[in-house]
């Protein structure tokens, strides 16, 4: 399986580290209510189908990516840099 790093091109999956659902990019404000923090830290969907995940290209350029993939087919349909997204810099 290959991940299309926007900076390096298609690279082997073993060069990347999975870091979780892209929900981690959308951290609540420090003064957000406990329910918002509980949802951020503990509640995740487990979709059978399209999902967006964070991956770190540690053996390559060191970029953080959002990867669109299908949890059923394992097909990767795209990847983008997280830079510029909310709470991602
Ligand atoms: Zn890269």
PDB file of the backbone (N, CA, C, O) and the ligand in Angstrom, with CONECT records:
HET     ZN  A 101       1
ATOM      1  N   UNK A   1       0.848  -1.178   0.000  1.00  0.00           N
ATOM      2  CA  UNK A   1       0.000   0.000   0.000  1.00  0.00           C
ATOM      3  C   UNK A   1       0.898   1.246   0.000  1.00  0.00           C
ATOM      4  O   UNK A   1       1.929   1.279   0.671  1.00  0.00           O
ATOM      5  N   UNK A   2       0.497   2.248  -0.748  1.00  0.00           N
ATOM      6  CA  UNK A   2       1.243   3.489  -0.840  1.00  0.00           C
ATOM      7  C   UNK A   2       0.376   4.674  -0.420  1.00  0.00           C
ATOM      8  O   UNK A   2      -0.834   4.693  -0.644  1.00  0.00           O
ATOM      9  N   UNK A   3       1.017   5.642   0.183  1.00  0.00           N
ATOM     10  CA  UNK A   3       0.350   6.895   0.542  1.00  0.00           C
ATOM     11  C   UNK A   3       0.954   7.986  -0.332  1.00  0.00           C
ATOM     12  O   UNK A   3       2.176   8.121  -0.397  1.00  0.00           O
ATOM     13  N   UNK A   4       0.098   8.778  -1.014  1.00  0.00           N
ATOM     14  CA  UNK A   4       0.607   9.829  -1.901  1.00  0.00           C
ATOM     15  C   UNK A   4       0.974  11.089  -1.111  1.00  0.00           C
ATOM     16  O   UNK A   4       0.163  12.007  -0.987  1.00  0.00           O
ATOM     17  N   UNK A   5       2.176  11.127  -0.589  1.00  0.00           N
ATOM     18  CA  UNK A   5       2.628  12.315   0.142  1.00  0.00           C
ATOM     19  C   UNK A   5       2.679  13.495  -0.830  1.00  0.00           C
ATOM     20  O   UNK A   5       3.289  13.376  -1.893  1.00  0.00           O
ATOM     21  N   UNK A   6       2.059  14.625  -0.498  1.00  0.00           N
ATOM     22  CA  UNK A   6       2.079  15.782  -1.405  1.00  0.00           C
ATOM     23  C   UNK A   6       3.486  16.316  -1.664  1.00  0.00           C
ATOM     24  O   UNK A   6       3.712  16.971  -2.682  1.00  0.00           O
ATOM     25  N   UNK A   7       4.429  16.053  -0.772  1.00  0.00           N
ATOM     26  CA  UNK A   7       5.784  16.568  -0.938  1.00  0.00           C
ATOM     27  C   UNK A   7       6.737  15.554  -1.569  1.00  0.00           C
ATOM     28  O   UNK A   7       7.668  15.945  -2.274  1.00  0.00           O
ATOM     29  N   UNK A   8       6.521  14.269  -1.330  1.00  0.00           N
ATOM     30  CA  UNK A   8       7.460  13.221  -1.766  1.00  0.00           C
ATOM     31  C   UNK A   8       6.918  12.337  -2.880  1.00  0.00           C
ATOM     32  O   UNK A   8       7.680  11.617  -3.526  1.00  0.00           O
ATOM     33  N   UNK A   9       5.611  12.386  -3.110  1.00  0.00           N
ATOM     34  CA  UNK A   9       5.006  11.476  -4.076  1.00  0.00           C
ATOM     35  C   UNK A   9       4.583  10.189  -3.394  1.00  0.00           C
ATOM     36  O   UNK A   9       4.655  10.089  -2.169  1.00  0.00           O
ATOM     37  N   UNK A  10       4.141   9.197  -4.166  1.00  0.00           N
ATOM     38  CA  UNK A  10       3.690   7.935  -3.574  1.00  0.00           C
ATOM     39  C   UNK A  10       4.835   7.229  -2.852  1.00  0.00           C
ATOM     40  O   UNK A  10       5.901   6.994  -3.422  1.00  0.00           O
ATOM     41  N   UNK A  11       4.588   6.899  -1.581  1.00  0.00           N
ATOM     42  CA  UNK A  11       5.615   6.246  -0.772  1.00  0.00           C
ATOM     43  C   UNK A  11       5.017   5.062  -0.036  1.00  0.00           C
ATOM     44  O   UNK A  11       3.815   5.014   0.226  1.00  0.00           O
ATOM     45  N   UNK A  12       5.871   4.115   0.291  1.00  0.00           N
ATOM     46  CA  UNK A  12       5.425   2.916   0.976  1.00  0.00           C
ATOM     47  C   UNK A  12       4.829   3.257   2.343  1.00  0.00           C
ATOM     48  O   UNK A  12       5.312   4.148   3.043  1.00  0.00           O
ATOM     49  N   UNK A  13       3.792   2.544   2.698  1.00  0.00           N
ATOM     50  CA  UNK A  13       3.107   2.761   3.975  1.00  0.00           C
ATOM     51  C   UNK A  13       4.062   2.691   5.163  1.00  0.00           C
ATOM     52  O   UNK A  13       3.861   3.390   6.156  1.00  0.00           O
ATOM     53  N   UNK A  14       5.096   1.859   5.075  1.00  0.00           N
ATOM     54  CA  UNK A  14       6.011   1.683   6.210  1.00  0.00           C
ATOM     55  C   UNK A  14       6.801   2.940   6.547  1.00  0.00           C
ATOM     56  O   UNK A  14       7.429   3.002   7.603  1.00  0.00           O
ATOM     57  N   UNK A  15       6.783   3.950   5.669  1.00  0.00           N
ATOM     58  CA  UNK A  15       7.466   5.202   5.969  1.00  0.00           C
ATOM     59  C   UNK A  15       6.620   6.123   6.850  1.00  0.00           C
ATOM     60  O   UNK A  15       7.103   7.153   7.320  1.00  0.00           O
ATOM     61  N   UNK A  16       5.367   5.755   7.070  1.00  0.00           N
ATOM     62  CA  UNK A  16       4.427   6.620   7.772  1.00  0.00           C
ATOM     63  C   UNK A  16       4.024   6.010   9.107  1.00  0.00           C
ATOM     64  O   UNK A  16       4.123   4.800   9.311  1.00  0.00           O
ATOM     65  N   UNK A  17       3.572   6.863  10.000  1.00  0.00           N
ATOM     66  CA  UNK A  17       3.026   6.419  11.273  1.00  0.00           C
ATOM     67  C   UNK A  17       1.602   6.927  11.383  1.00  0.00           C
ATOM     68  O   UNK A  17       1.331   8.111  11.184  1.00  0.00           O
ATOM     69  N   UNK A  18       0.701   6.021  11.699  1.00  0.00           N
ATOM     70  CA  UNK A  18      -0.708   6.373  11.882  1.00  0.00           C
ATOM     71  C   UNK A  18      -0.863   7.120  13.201  1.00  0.00           C
ATOM     72  O   UNK A  18      -0.363   6.675  14.235  1.00  0.00           O
ATOM     73  N   UNK A  19      -1.559   8.257  13.163  1.00  0.00           N
ATOM     74  CA  UNK A  19      -1.703   9.066  14.381  1.00  0.00           C
ATOM     75  C   UNK A  19      -3.140   9.267  14.817  1.00  0.00           C
ATOM     76  O   UNK A  19      -3.396  10.007  15.767  1.00  0.00           O
ATOM     77  N   UNK A  20      -4.078   8.629  14.147  1.00  0.00           N
ATOM     78  CA  UNK A  20      -5.465   8.707  14.604  1.00  0.00           C
ATOM     79  C   UNK A  20      -6.380   9.442  13.653  1.00  0.00           C
ATOM     80  O   UNK A  20      -5.974   9.889  12.580  1.00  0.00           O
ATOM     81  N   UNK A  21      -7.615   9.555  14.070  1.00  0.00           N
ATOM     82  CA  UNK A  21      -8.637  10.214  13.258  1.00  0.00           C
ATOM     83  C   UNK A  21      -8.344  11.709  13.157  1.00  0.00           C
ATOM     84  O   UNK A  21      -7.700  12.275  14.041  1.00  0.00           O
ATOM     85  N   UNK A  22      -8.803  12.343  12.102  1.00  0.00           N
ATOM     86  CA  UNK A  22      -8.511  13.773  11.925  1.00  0.00           C
ATOM     87  C   UNK A  22      -9.217  14.652  12.951  1.00  0.00           C
ATOM     88  O   UNK A  22      -9.015  15.866  12.964  1.00  0.00           O
ATOM     89  N   UNK A  23     -10.027  14.067  13.797  1.00  0.00           N
ATOM     90  CA  UNK A  23     -10.665  14.816  14.876  1.00  0.00           C
ATOM     91  C   UNK A  23      -9.626  15.524  15.742  1.00  0.00           C
ATOM     92  O   UNK A  23      -9.904  16.579  16.311  1.00  0.00           O
ATOM     93  N   UNK A  24      -8.444  14.951  15.841  1.00  0.00           N
ATOM     94  CA  UNK A  24      -7.395  15.555  16.668  1.00  0.00           C
ATOM     95  C   UNK A  24      -6.968  16.926  16.170  1.00  0.00           C
ATOM     96  O   UNK A  24      -6.321  17.671  16.905  1.00  0.00           O
ATOM     97  N   UNK A  25      -7.317  17.273  14.937  1.00  0.00           N
ATOM     98  CA  UNK A  25      -6.985  18.598  14.415  1.00  0.00           C
ATOM     99  C   UNK A  25      -7.902  19.683  14.971  1.00  0.00           C
ATOM    100  O   UNK A  25      -7.590  20.872  14.893  1.00  0.00           O
ATOM    101  N   UNK A  26      -9.023  19.269  15.527  1.00  0.00           N
ATOM    102  CA  UNK A  26     -10.053  20.235  15.916  1.00  0.00           C
ATOM    103  C   UNK A  26     -10.216  20.258  17.427  1.00  0.00           C
ATOM    104  O   UNK A  26     -11.271  19.926  17.967  1.00  0.00           O
ATOM    105  N   UNK A  27      -9.142  20.661  18.089  1.00  0.00           N
ATOM    106  CA  UNK A  27      -9.106  20.721  19.556  1.00  0.00           C
ATOM    107  C   UNK A  27     -10.072  21.810  20.054  1.00  0.00           C
ATOM    108  O   UNK A  27     -10.116  22.903  19.489  1.00  0.00           O
ATOM    109  N   UNK A  28     -10.846  21.512  21.111  1.00  0.00           N
ATOM    110  CA  UNK A  28     -11.719  22.537  21.685  1.00  0.00           C
ATOM    111  C   UNK A  28     -10.892  23.666  22.313  1.00  0.00           C
ATOM    112  O   UNK A  28      -9.708  23.500  22.607  1.00  0.00           O
ATOM    113  N   UNK A  29     -11.535  24.794  22.506  1.00  0.00           N
ATOM    114  CA  UNK A  29     -10.883  25.913  23.190  1.00  0.00           C
ATOM    115  C   UNK A  29     -10.571  25.493  24.627  1.00  0.00           C
ATOM    116  O   UNK A  29     -11.277  24.660  25.196  1.00  0.00           O
ATOM    117  N   UNK A  30      -9.520  26.064  25.216  1.00  0.00           N
ATOM    118  CA  UNK A  30      -9.166  25.676  26.586  1.00  0.00           C
ATOM    119  C   UNK A  30     -10.307  25.814  27.584  1.00  0.00           C
ATOM    120  O   UNK A  30     -10.379  25.054  28.551  1.00  0.00           O
ATOM    121  N   UNK A  31     -11.194  26.771  27.361  1.00  0.00           N
ATOM    122  CA  UNK A  31     -12.309  26.964  28.292  1.00  0.00           C
ATOM    123  C   UNK A  31     -13.593  26.290  27.821  1.00  0.00           C
ATOM    124  O   UNK A  31     -14.675  26.609  28.314  1.00  0.00           O
ATOM    125  N   UNK A  32     -13.485  25.368  26.882  1.00  0.00           N
ATOM    126  CA  UNK A  32     -14.670  24.648  26.389  1.00  0.00           C
ATOM    127  C   UNK A  32     -15.254  23.779  27.510  1.00  0.00           C
ATOM    128  O   UNK A  32     -14.524  23.356  28.407  1.00  0.00           O
ATOM    129  N   UNK A  33     -16.544  23.514  27.464  1.00  0.00           N
ATOM    130  CA  UNK A  33     -17.170  22.701  28.520  1.00  0.00           C
ATOM    131  C   UNK A  33     -16.647  21.265  28.502  1.00  0.00           C
ATOM    132  O   UNK A  33     -16.143  20.797  27.481  1.00  0.00           O
ATOM    133  N   UNK A  34     -16.768  20.568  29.633  1.00  0.00           N
ATOM    134  CA  UNK A  34     -16.270  19.185  29.730  1.00  0.00           C
ATOM    135  C   UNK A  34     -16.821  18.255  28.654  1.00  0.00           C
ATOM    136  O   UNK A  34     -16.115  17.356  28.196  1.00  0.00           O
ATOM    137  N   UNK A  35     -18.076  18.461  28.245  1.00  0.00           N
ATOM    138  CA  UNK A  35     -18.633  17.587  27.200  1.00  0.00           C
ATOM    139  C   UNK A  35     -17.848  17.706  25.902  1.00  0.00           C
ATOM    140  O   UNK A  35     -17.649  16.711  25.205  1.00  0.00           O
ATOM    141  N   UNK A  36     -17.400  18.917  25.571  1.00  0.00           N
ATOM    142  CA  UNK A  36     -16.619  19.110  24.344  1.00  0.00           C
ATOM    143  C   UNK A  36     -15.281  18.395  24.450  1.00  0.00           C
ATOM    144  O   UNK A  36     -14.826  17.790  23.480  1.00  0.00           O
ATOM    145  N   UNK A  37     -14.645  18.455  25.615  1.00  0.00           N
ATOM    146  CA  UNK A  37     -13.362  17.774  25.808  1.00  0.00           C
ATOM    147  C   UNK A  37     -13.534  16.260  25.842  1.00  0.00           C
ATOM    148  O   UNK A  37     -12.695  15.519  25.330  1.00  0.00           O
ATOM    149  N   UNK A  38     -14.633  15.806  26.453  1.00  0.00           N
ATOM    150  CA  UNK A  38     -14.904  14.366  26.460  1.00  0.00           C
ATOM    151  C   UNK A  38     -15.070  13.849  25.030  1.00  0.00           C
ATOM    152  O   UNK A  38     -14.525  12.804  24.675  1.00  0.00           O
ATOM    153  N   UNK A  39     -15.815  14.577  24.224  1.00  0.00           N
ATOM    154  CA  UNK A  39     -16.019  14.159  22.829  1.00  0.00           C
ATOM    155  C   UNK A  39     -14.697  14.174  22.072  1.00  0.00           C
ATOM    156  O   UNK A  39     -14.415  13.264  21.292  1.00  0.00           O
ATOM    157  N   UNK A  40     -13.901  15.186  22.294  1.00  0.00           N
ATOM    158  CA  UNK A  40     -12.619  15.309  21.604  1.00  0.00           C
ATOM    159  C   UNK A  40     -11.659  14.169  21.974  1.00  0.00           C
ATOM    160  O   UNK A  40     -10.974  13.614  21.115  1.00  0.00           O
ATOM    161  N   UNK A  41     -11.625  13.841  23.244  1.00  0.00           N
ATOM    162  CA  UNK A  41     -10.643  12.865  23.715  1.00  0.00           C
ATOM    163  C   UNK A  41     -11.098  11.413  23.598  1.00  0.00           C
ATOM    164  O   UNK A  41     -10.269  10.522  23.414  1.00  0.00           O
ATOM    165  N   UNK A  42     -12.407  11.164  23.703  1.00  0.00           N
ATOM    166  CA  UNK A  42     -12.848   9.779  23.862  1.00  0.00           C
ATOM    167  C   UNK A  42     -13.831   9.254  22.829  1.00  0.00           C
ATOM    168  O   UNK A  42     -13.884   8.044  22.607  1.00  0.00           O
ATOM    169  N   UNK A  43     -14.605  10.112  22.192  1.00  0.00           N
ATOM    170  CA  UNK A  43     -15.671   9.620  21.325  1.00  0.00           C
ATOM    171  C   UNK A  43     -15.217   9.618  19.874  1.00  0.00           C
ATOM    172  O   UNK A  43     -14.830  10.653  19.330  1.00  0.00           O
ATOM    173  N   UNK A  44     -15.269   8.460  19.262  1.00  0.00           N
ATOM    174  CA  UNK A  44     -14.865   8.336  17.857  1.00  0.00           C
ATOM    175  C   UNK A  44     -15.889   7.489  17.115  1.00  0.00           C
ATOM    176  O   UNK A  44     -16.449   6.538  17.661  1.00  0.00           O
ATOM    177  N   UNK A  45     -16.118   7.852  15.873  1.00  0.00           N
ATOM    178  CA  UNK A  45     -16.897   6.998  14.996  1.00  0.00           C
ATOM    179  C   UNK A  45     -15.993   5.865  14.537  1.00  0.00           C
ATOM    180  O   UNK A  45     -14.769   5.997  14.523  1.00  0.00           O
ATOM    181  N   UNK A  46     -16.596   4.772  14.169  1.00  0.00           N
ATOM    182  CA  UNK A  46     -15.850   3.637  13.626  1.00  0.00           C
ATOM    183  C   UNK A  46     -16.496   3.261  12.299  1.00  0.00           C
ATOM    184  O   UNK A  46     -17.163   2.231  12.197  1.00  0.00           O
ATOM    185  N   UNK A  47     -16.296   4.106  11.271  1.00  0.00           N
ATOM    186  CA  UNK A  47     -17.057   3.918  10.035  1.00  0.00           C
ATOM    187  C   UNK A  47     -16.588   2.707   9.230  1.00  0.00           C
ATOM    188  O   UNK A  47     -15.408   2.357   9.219  1.00  0.00           O
ATOM    189  N   UNK A  48     -17.541   2.092   8.567  1.00  0.00           N
ATOM    190  CA  UNK A  48     -17.224   1.089   7.556  1.00  0.00           C
ATOM    191  C   UNK A  48     -17.334   1.814   6.231  1.00  0.00           C
ATOM    192  O   UNK A  48     -18.403   1.865   5.622  1.00  0.00           O
ATOM    193  N   UNK A  49     -16.212   2.379   5.788  1.00  0.00           N
ATOM    194  CA  UNK A  49     -16.227   3.165   4.560  1.00  0.00           C
ATOM    195  C   UNK A  49     -15.241   4.308   4.660  1.00  0.00           C
ATOM    196  O   UNK A  49     -14.159   4.163   5.229  1.00  0.00           O
ATOM    197  N   UNK A  50     -15.615   5.435   4.110  1.00  0.00           N
ATOM    198  CA  UNK A  50     -14.712   6.582   4.003  1.00  0.00           C
ATOM    199  C   UNK A  50     -14.369   7.156   5.371  1.00  0.00           C
ATOM    200  O   UNK A  50     -15.230   7.302   6.239  1.00  0.00           O
ATOM    201  N   UNK A  51     -13.090   7.477   5.540  1.00  0.00           N
ATOM    202  CA  UNK A  51     -12.637   8.120   6.769  1.00  0.00           C
ATOM    203  C   UNK A  51     -11.443   9.002   6.441  1.00  0.00           C
ATOM    204  O   UNK A  51     -10.841   8.889   5.373  1.00  0.00           O
ATOM    205  N   UNK A  52     -11.114   9.877   7.376  1.00  0.00           N
ATOM    206  CA  UNK A  52      -9.951  10.763   7.223  1.00  0.00           C
ATOM    207  C   UNK A  52      -9.068  10.582   8.447  1.00  0.00           C
ATOM    208  O   UNK A  52      -9.533  10.694   9.582  1.00  0.00           O
ATOM    209  N   UNK A  53      -7.803  10.303   8.212  1.00  0.00           N
ATOM    210  CA  UNK A  53      -6.879  10.017   9.302  1.00  0.00           C
ATOM    211  C   UNK A  53      -5.638  10.894   9.207  1.00  0.00           C
ATOM    212  O   UNK A  53      -5.296  11.425   8.150  1.00  0.00           O
ATOM    213  N   UNK A  54      -4.985  11.023  10.346  1.00  0.00           N
ATOM    214  CA  UNK A  54      -3.696  11.717  10.408  1.00  0.00           C
ATOM    215  C   UNK A  54      -2.571  10.706  10.268  1.00  0.00           C
ATOM    216  O   UNK A  54      -2.588   9.653  10.905  1.00  0.00           O
ATOM    217  N   UNK A  55      -1.605  11.026   9.441  1.00  0.00           N
ATOM    218  CA  UNK A  55      -0.408  10.201   9.272  1.00  0.00           C
ATOM    219  C   UNK A  55       0.798  11.123   9.307  1.00  0.00           C
ATOM    220  O   UNK A  55       0.750  12.266   8.853  1.00  0.00           O
ATOM    221  N   UNK A  56       1.869  10.598   9.854  1.00  0.00           N
ATOM    222  CA  UNK A  56       3.123  11.350   9.956  1.00  0.00           C
ATOM    223  C   UNK A  56       4.165  10.678   9.071  1.00  0.00           C
ATOM    224  O   UNK A  56       4.411   9.479   9.200  1.00  0.00           O
ATOM    225  N   UNK A  57       4.775  11.444   8.176  1.00  0.00           N
ATOM    226  CA  UNK A  57       5.768  10.886   7.266  1.00  0.00           C
ATOM    227  C   UNK A  57       7.151  10.981   7.912  1.00  0.00           C
ATOM    228  O   UNK A  57       8.010  11.749   7.479  1.00  0.00           O
ATOM    229  N   UNK A  58       7.337  10.187   8.949  1.00  0.00           N
ATOM    230  CA  UNK A  58       8.544  10.247   9.752  1.00  0.00           C
ATOM    231  C   UNK A  58       9.803   9.763   9.043  1.00  0.00           C
ATOM    232  O   UNK A  58      10.893  10.256   9.331  1.00  0.00           O
ATOM    233  N   UNK A  59       9.680   8.815   8.130  1.00  0.00           N
ATOM    234  CA  UNK A  59      10.851   8.312   7.407  1.00  0.00           C
ATOM    235  C   UNK A  59      11.058   9.072   6.104  1.00  0.00           C
ATOM    236  O   UNK A  59      11.870   8.676   5.268  1.00  0.00           O
ATOM    237  N   UNK A  60      10.321  10.161   5.936  1.00  0.00           N
ATOM    238  CA  UNK A  60      10.440  10.954   4.713  1.00  0.00           C
ATOM    239  C   UNK A  60      10.620  12.420   5.054  1.00  0.00           C
ATOM    240  O   UNK A  60      11.605  12.800   5.688  1.00  0.00           O
ATOM    241  N   UNK A  61       9.687  13.229   4.642  1.00  0.00           N
ATOM    242  CA  UNK A  61       9.807  14.682   4.769  1.00  0.00           C
ATOM    243  C   UNK A  61       9.403  15.217   6.137  1.00  0.00           C
ATOM    244  O   UNK A  61       9.644  16.387   6.433  1.00  0.00           O
ATOM    245  N   UNK A  62       8.787  14.375   6.982  1.00  0.00           N
ATOM    246  CA  UNK A  62       8.365  14.835   8.295  1.00  0.00           C
ATOM    247  C   UNK A  62       7.049  15.584   8.286  1.00  0.00           C
ATOM    248  O   UNK A  62       6.705  16.248   9.265  1.00  0.00           O
ATOM    249  N   UNK A  63       6.311  15.487   7.194  1.00  0.00           N
ATOM    250  CA  UNK A  63       5.037  16.203   7.097  1.00  0.00           C
ATOM    251  C   UNK A  63       3.919  15.440   7.803  1.00  0.00           C
ATOM    252  O   UNK A  63       3.934  14.212   7.892  1.00  0.00           O
ATOM    253  N   UNK A  64       2.957  16.203   8.298  1.00  0.00           N
ATOM    254  CA  UNK A  64       1.713  15.649   8.830  1.00  0.00           C
ATOM    255  C   UNK A  64       0.693  15.706   7.702  1.00  0.00           C
ATOM    256  O   UNK A  64       0.522  16.735   7.048  1.00  0.00           O
ATOM    257  N   UNK A  65       0.023  14.584   7.489  1.00  0.00           N
ATOM    258  CA  UNK A  65      -0.923  14.484   6.378  1.00  0.00           C
ATOM    259  C   UNK A  65      -2.297  14.094   6.866  1.00  0.00           C
ATOM    260  O   UNK A  65      -2.447  13.429   7.891  1.00  0.00           O
ATOM    261  N   UNK A  66      -3.302  14.517   6.115  1.00  0.00           N
ATOM    262  CA  UNK A  66      -4.647  13.964   6.233  1.00  0.00           C
ATOM    263  C   UNK A  66      -4.818  13.027   5.062  1.00  0.00           C
ATOM    264  O   UNK A  66      -4.683  13.430   3.907  1.00  0.00           O
ATOM    265  N   UNK A  67      -5.115  11.786   5.356  1.00  0.00           N
ATOM    266  CA  UNK A  67      -5.249  10.774   4.315  1.00  0.00           C
ATOM    267  C   UNK A  67      -6.706  10.325   4.255  1.00  0.00           C
ATOM    268  O   UNK A  67      -7.290   9.931   5.264  1.00  0.00           O
ATOM    269  N   UNK A  68      -7.276  10.390   3.070  1.00  0.00           N
ATOM    270  CA  UNK A  68      -8.627   9.883   2.836  1.00  0.00           C
ATOM    271  C   UNK A  68      -8.509   8.422   2.438  1.00  0.00           C
ATOM    272  O   UNK A  68      -7.825   8.088   1.471  1.00  0.00           O
ATOM    273  N   UNK A  69      -9.177   7.551   3.184  1.00  0.00           N
ATOM    274  CA  UNK A  69      -9.101   6.133   2.864  1.00  0.00           C
ATOM    275  C   UNK A  69     -10.424   5.460   3.178  1.00  0.00           C
ATOM    276  O   UNK A  69     -11.273   6.014   3.877  1.00  0.00           O
ATOM    277  N   UNK A  70     -10.582   4.272   2.657  1.00  0.00           N
ATOM    278  CA  UNK A  70     -11.781   3.484   2.882  1.00  0.00           C
ATOM    279  C   UNK A  70     -11.415   2.338   3.815  1.00  0.00           C
ATOM    280  O   UNK A  70     -10.513   1.557   3.516  1.00  0.00           O
ATOM    281  N   UNK A  71     -12.107   2.235   4.937  1.00  0.00           N
ATOM    282  CA  UNK A  71     -11.770   1.207   5.924  1.00  0.00           C
ATOM    283  C   UNK A  71     -12.184  -0.180   5.473  1.00  0.00           C
ATOM    284  O   UNK A  71     -11.734  -1.166   6.056  1.00  0.00           O
ATOM    285  N   UNK A  72     -13.019  -0.290   4.463  1.00  0.00           N
ATOM    286  CA  UNK A  72     -13.461  -1.597   3.970  1.00  0.00           C
ATOM    287  C   UNK A  72     -12.511  -2.109   2.886  1.00  0.00           C
ATOM    288  O   UNK A  72     -12.076  -3.260   2.920  1.00  0.00           O
ATOM    289  N   UNK A  73     -12.202  -1.245   1.933  1.00  0.00           N
ATOM    290  CA  UNK A  73     -11.365  -1.671   0.795  1.00  0.00           C
ATOM    291  C   UNK A  73      -9.888  -1.364   1.011  1.00  0.00           C
ATOM    292  O   UNK A  73      -9.038  -1.881   0.286  1.00  0.00           O
ATOM    293  N   UNK A  74      -9.574  -0.526   2.000  1.00  0.00           N
ATOM    294  CA  UNK A  74      -8.213  -0.043   2.280  1.00  0.00           C
ATOM    295  C   UNK A  74      -7.664   0.834   1.151  1.00  0.00           C
ATOM    296  O   UNK A  74      -6.465   1.112   1.112  1.00  0.00           O
ATOM    297  N   UNK A  75      -8.524   1.264   0.246  1.00  0.00           N
ATOM    298  CA  UNK A  75      -8.088   2.142  -0.837  1.00  0.00           C
ATOM    299  C   UNK A  75      -7.867   3.554  -0.301  1.00  0.00           C
ATOM    300  O   UNK A  75      -8.691   4.081   0.447  1.00  0.00           O
ATOM    301  N   UNK A  76      -6.759   4.152  -0.688  1.00  0.00           N
ATOM    302  CA  UNK A  76      -6.451   5.532  -0.330  1.00  0.00           C
ATOM    303  C   UNK A  76      -6.789   6.406  -1.520  1.00  0.00           C
ATOM    304  O   UNK A  76      -6.270   6.202  -2.617  1.00  0.00           O
ATOM    305  N   UNK A  77      -7.664   7.384  -1.303  1.00  0.00           N
ATOM    306  CA  UNK A  77      -8.125   8.213  -2.411  1.00  0.00           C
ATOM    307  C   UNK A  77      -7.432   9.570  -2.459  1.00  0.00           C
ATOM    308  O   UNK A  77      -7.610  10.315  -3.422  1.00  0.00           O
ATOM    309  N   UNK A  78      -6.655   9.900  -1.448  1.00  0.00           N
ATOM    310  CA  UNK A  78      -5.947  11.171  -1.493  1.00  0.00           C
ATOM    311  C   UNK A  78      -5.263  11.493  -0.186  1.00  0.00           C
ATOM    312  O   UNK A  78      -5.525  10.877   0.847  1.00  0.00           O
ATOM    313  N   UNK A  79      -4.377  12.477  -0.254  1.00  0.00           N
ATOM    314  CA  UNK A  79      -3.685  12.932   0.941  1.00  0.00           C
ATOM    315  C   UNK A  79      -3.358  14.410   0.771  1.00  0.00           C
ATOM    316  O   UNK A  79      -3.084  14.878  -0.334  1.00  0.00           O
ATOM    317  N   UNK A  80      -3.393  15.132   1.881  1.00  0.00           N
ATOM    318  CA  UNK A  80      -3.103  16.564   1.855  1.00  0.00           C
ATOM    319  C   UNK A  80      -2.324  16.924   3.106  1.00  0.00           C
ATOM    320  O   UNK A  80      -2.406  16.231   4.121  1.00  0.00           O
ATOM    321  N   UNK A  81      -1.576  18.000   3.031  1.00  0.00           N
ATOM    322  CA  UNK A  81      -0.855  18.492   4.200  1.00  0.00           C
ATOM    323  C   UNK A  81      -1.846  19.052   5.209  1.00  0.00           C
ATOM    324  O   UNK A  81      -2.862  19.638   4.834  1.00  0.00           O
ATOM    325  N   UNK A  82      -1.548  18.871   6.477  1.00  0.00           N
ATOM    326  CA  UNK A  82      -2.425  19.429   7.512  1.00  0.00           C
ATOM    327  C   UNK A  82      -2.176  20.911   7.713  1.00  0.00           C
ATOM    328  O   UNK A  82      -3.015  21.602   8.290  1.00  0.00           O
ATOM    329  N   UNK A  83      -1.065  21.403   7.260  1.00  0.00           N
ATOM    330  CA  UNK A  83      -0.709  22.809   7.455  1.00  0.00           C
ATOM    331  C   UNK A  83      -1.834  23.714   6.960  1.00  0.00           C
ATOM    332  O   UNK A  83      -2.330  23.542   5.846  1.00  0.00           O
ATOM    333  N   UNK A  84      -2.228  24.660   7.773  1.00  0.00           N
ATOM    334  CA  UNK A  84      -3.272  25.590   7.403  1.00  0.00           C
ATOM    335  C   UNK A  84      -4.641  25.192   7.907  1.00  0.00           C
ATOM    336  O   UNK A  84      -5.571  25.998   7.882  1.00  0.00           O
ATOM    337  N   UNK A  85      -4.780  23.949   8.369  1.00  0.00           N
ATOM    338  CA  UNK A  85      -6.059  23.538   8.925  1.00  0.00           C
ATOM    339  C   UNK A  85      -6.117  23.979  10.372  1.00  0.00           C
ATOM    340  O   UNK A  85      -5.083  24.215  10.998  1.00  0.00           O
ATOM    341  N   UNK A  86      -7.316  24.092  10.903  1.00  0.00           N
ATOM    342  CA  UNK A  86      -7.505  24.563  12.259  1.00  0.00           C
ATOM    343  C   UNK A  86      -6.729  23.711  13.256  1.00  0.00           C
ATOM    344  O   UNK A  86      -6.810  22.484  13.213  1.00  0.00           O
ATOM    345  N   UNK A  87      -5.990  24.333  14.137  1.00  0.00           N
ATOM    346  CA  UNK A  87      -5.213  23.696  15.205  1.00  0.00           C
ATOM    347  C   UNK A  87      -4.146  22.746  14.689  1.00  0.00           C
ATOM    348  O   UNK A  87      -3.607  21.958  15.465  1.00  0.00           O
ATOM    349  N   UNK A  88      -3.828  22.796  13.411  1.00  0.00           N
ATOM    350  CA  UNK A  88      -2.899  21.810  12.863  1.00  0.00           C
ATOM    351  C   UNK A  88      -1.476  22.330  12.747  1.00  0.00           C
ATOM    352  O   UNK A  88      -0.556  21.531  12.571  1.00  0.00           O
ATOM    353  N   UNK A  89      -1.266  23.591  12.836  1.00  0.00           N
ATOM    354  CA  UNK A  89       0.092  24.118  12.630  1.00  0.00           C
ATOM    355  C   UNK A  89       0.955  23.949  13.849  1.00  0.00           C
ATOM    356  O   UNK A  89       2.123  24.340  13.837  1.00  0.00           O
TER     357      UNK A  89
HETATM  358 ZN    ZN A 101       6.659  13.187   2.495  1.00  0.00          ZN
END
